[in-house]
Amino acid sequence: MFIYFDKNHSLYQVMVAFPEVAGHYNVHDAHLFGDGRICLDAANGGGMSNLEQAFAKSSLWANGFTIYQKTGRFPFSKNNL
């Protein structure tokens, strides 16, 4: 993964560089956009306003994605309530 500042939206975005995940998962199920960006905040274009939040949420996402790949259910998602 790598974090970058999206100047167009003034947000920090996180892209999954490896493994290749872009376009392989449903955004609502895996919290992953088709271009490989992690959806960290749906109300905020997927990004976070500061680097610390982007790092923390992407770390949590990585743990959740591992569980999702094994079970088909993202454990930290409000979509699963």
Protein Blocks (a to p, Z undefined) as FASTA:
>chain_A
ZZdddfklopacdddfbdcfehpacfklnopafkopacfblknnopafbfklmmmmmmmm
mmmmmmmmmnopafkbcklZZ
